[in-house]
Structure formats: C-alpha cells, structure tokens
C-alpha cells in the first residue's frame, strides 16, 4: 500500500512539474514567516495531541519509576513491554507534559547515582523474582532485548553471567534464585 502511495505521489509531482508547478507549500518556499509560524504551531499541537492520546500507556510507568530510576531504565522498561522509546524522546515527552501541566515537575528531577553493579544486581534479581520459572538463558535473552550492558560493558549476555549476578544478589538478600 505504501509503495502505491509513493508511486502515485511521485507521478502527481511529475505531472505538476510538467504544468510548471512546484511541489510543496508556496508560502514556505517564499520563507513567509507567518506561514512558517502557523505550520510550526500546527505540528506542535499535533505532537501534544499524540502525547495525550498515548499517555495512558507510558505516563503511569514514568510516574512510578521517576525520579528514582534513570531515563535509560524507564525507557528500557517501556520497551520491554512493546513500546519504542529512546531516552531522549521520553525525556522530551515528559518535559512537554510538565510544560502543559499534565505531569508533575518532580519527574524531571535528576536520578540518584548508583553503581552499575548495584543497578544490574537489582535488575537481574527483579527479573528473576517477577518470573521464577525463567531460566538463566531466558533472563540473559531478556537483558539483551532490553539492551542492557554486561558488567564488562558488552552486549551479549551469557547464562553464567546471569547466574553469577543472581548468586551475588542472593548473598546480599536481594534474590532467592540460584
């Protein structure tokens, strides 16, 4: 379907060019400031409407996790549940919701710094406790889907790395799974 739309659009532009017309908004080509302002305003309003329409699926998670967790952790959590957010787009969306008084300003507070190992321990232990039937290999696969770095900074998780972290978490009382 998209292919047909693209073909028809290109054909329409070529037809207009043959008649001496140029594609696009003539006021924008002329750099009319009023037209540019109107288009920016319309785009801005459409973006806000999309954020408001989808807020039920992402804003409660942000409210629950921020500012105790980093933007990376919040985005990873949302992405693990079928959404696609980058840290930057999520932060921008929350800033917009705060600016419109649709979210609390505390969401923008800086997350406390925590050592990476503590964060990984908590994350792996949390995954294991959420679904005790998951094998170490399945937890490793989930960490890769979440784009979590290994303790050494790599991208490929092994079952033995997960087991080591779970053993460590169990010794600290964070997890019961071994």
C-alpha positions in Angstrom: 0.0 0.0 0.0 2.8 2.5 0.9 4.5 1.6 -2.3 1.4 2.6 -4.3 1.1 5.8 -2.4 4.7 6.7 -3.1 4.3 5.9 -6.9 1.1 8.0 -7.1 2.7 10.9 -5.2 5.7 10.9 -7.5 3.5 10.7 -10.5 1.5 13.7 -9.3 4.6 15.7 -8.6 5.9 15.0 -12.1 2.6 15.9 -13.6 2.5 19.2 -11.7 6.1 20.0 -12.8 5.2 19.5 -16.4 2.5 22.0 -15.9 5.0 24.4 -14.4 4.0 24.0 -10.8 6.4 23.2 -7.9 5.6 20.7 -5.1 5.1 21.9 -1.6 3.7 25.0 0.1 4.4 28.2 -1.9 4.5 30.3 1.3 7.2 28.0 2.8 9.2 28.2 -0.4 9.0 32.0 -0.1 10.0 31.8 3.5 6.8 33.6 4.7 7.3 33.9 8.5 3.6 33.8 9.2 3.1 30.6 7.3 6.2 29.0 9.0 4.7 30.0 12.4 1.3 28.5 11.6 2.9 25.2 10.4 5.1 25.0 13.5 2.2 25.7 15.7 0.0 23.0 14.0 2.9 20.5 14.2 3.4 21.3 17.9 -0.3 20.9 18.6 -0.5 17.6 16.8 2.5 16.3 18.8 0.9 17.3 22.0 -2.4 15.5 21.0 -0.4 12.3 20.2 1.3 12.5 23.6 -2.0 13.0 25.4 -3.7 10.1 23.4 -0.9 7.7 24.3 -0.1 8.9 27.8 -2.2 6.1 29.4 0.3 3.6 28.1 3.5 5.2 29.2 3.0 8.0 31.7 2.0 5.8 34.7 5.3 3.8 34.2 7.2 7.1 34.2 5.4 8.3 37.3 6.1 5.1 39.1 9.8 4.9 38.2 11.0 8.6 38.1 13.0 10.2 39.6 14.2 7.1 41.5 15.3 5.5 38.2 17.3 6.8 35.3 15.7 7.7 31.9 17.5 4.7 30.5 15.9 2.3 32.9 12.4 3.8 32.3 12.8 3.6 28.5 14.1 0.0 28.8 11.1 -0.9 31.0 8.7 0.6 28.5 10.4 -1.0 25.5 10.3 -4.4 27.3 6.5 -4.0 27.2 6.2 -3.4 23.4 6.8 0.3 23.2 9.7 2.0 21.4 11.2 4.9 23.3 14.7 6.4 23.4 15.9 8.2 26.4 15.9 11.5 24.6 12.3 11.1 23.2 11.0 10.0 26.5 12.7 12.9 28.4 11.3 15.3 25.7 7.8 13.9 26.0 7.8 14.2 29.8 9.2 17.8 29.6 6.3 18.6 27.3 3.7 17.1 29.6 5.2 19.0 32.5 5.2 22.3 30.5 1.5 21.7 29.7 0.8 21.0 33.5 -0.2 17.4 32.6 2.6 15.9 34.7 4.4 16.7 37.9 7.7 18.6 37.7 9.4 16.1 40.1 9.5 13.7 37.2 12.3 15.8 35.7 14.5 15.7 38.9 17.8 14.0 38.4 18.0 10.3 39.4 20.4 9.5 42.2 23.7 8.0 41.1 24.1 4.3 41.8 27.0 2.0 41.0 26.4 0.0 37.8 26.8 -3.3 39.6 24.1 -2.4 42.1 21.8 -1.4 39.3 22.5 -4.7 37.4 22.0 -6.8 40.6 18.7 -5.1 41.2 17.6 -5.5 37.6 18.5 -9.2 37.3 17.1 -10.0 40.7 13.9 -8.2 39.8 13.5 -10.2 36.5 14.1 -13.4 38.3 11.6 -12.6 41.1 9.0 -11.4 38.6 9.1 -14.8 36.8 10.8 -17.5 38.9 10.3 -20.1 36.1 12.7 -18.2 33.8 16.0 -19.9 33.2 19.3 -18.1 33.3 19.4 -18.2 29.5 15.9 -16.6 29.2 16.9 -13.9 31.6 20.1 -13.3 29.5 17.9 -13.0 26.4 15.6 -10.5 28.1 18.6 -8.4 29.2 19.8 -8.4 25.6 16.3 -7.3 24.3 16.5 -4.5 26.9 19.9 -3.6 25.5 21.5 -3.8 28.9 25.3 -3.9 29.0 27.1 -6.7 30.8 29.2 -5.9 33.8 32.2 -5.6 31.4 30.3 -3.4 29.0 29.5 -6.0 26.4 26.1 -6.6 24.7 26.0 -10.4 24.7 24.8 -11.9 28.0 25.6 -15.5 29.0 23.7 -17.7 31.4 26.8 -17.9 33.6 26.9 -14.1 33.9 23.2 -14.1 35.0 23.9 -16.9 37.5 26.9 -15.0 39.0 24.7 -11.9 39.4 21.9 -13.9 41.0 24.3 -15.7 43.4 25.7 -12.3 44.4 22.2 -10.9 44.8 21.2 -13.9 46.9 24.2 -13.3 49.2 23.1 -9.7 49.6 19.5 -10.8 50.3 18.1 -9.3 47.1 17.1 -12.6 45.5 16.4 -16.2 46.4 17.1 -17.7 42.9 20.3 -19.5 42.3 
